[in-house]
Amino acid sequence: MGKSITPKYRIEIRSIPYIGINPPQYRGQFGHMLWDCKHYGKPTSQNLDKWVEETVKAFKPEFLNVGTARIVNQFTGEIEAVYQAPMFQVIE
C-alpha cells in the first residue's frame, strides 16, 4: 500500500448557476481541488486570480463558471486567498 498525505492547501469553488439548467448547478464540477504550490506558486490572491482565469479558459464556459473561489489551509482552516468573479464577465 502507498503512503497517503494531506495536502496543505485546497481550493474551494462555487459556481454561478446557469439559467435553463434543471436543476440549477450551484457547484462547479470540481467542488474542492488541491492547490499545488510547486505549479501555482504561493497561495496569494494574485496567483488565485491567474489560476481561475486559466482554468475557465481550459473548459468551455457552459461547463465551469466560477463565482467564487478560495484557498484554504487544511490544517488551520484559515482562508489564504479569495477570488470573487466580476459582476459581468466576458469569456473568450
Summary of the structure (lengths in Angstrom):
residues: 92
radius of gyration: 14.2
end to end distance: 44.6
largest distance: 48.2
contacts: 205
relative contact order: 0.25
helix: 20%
strand: 26%
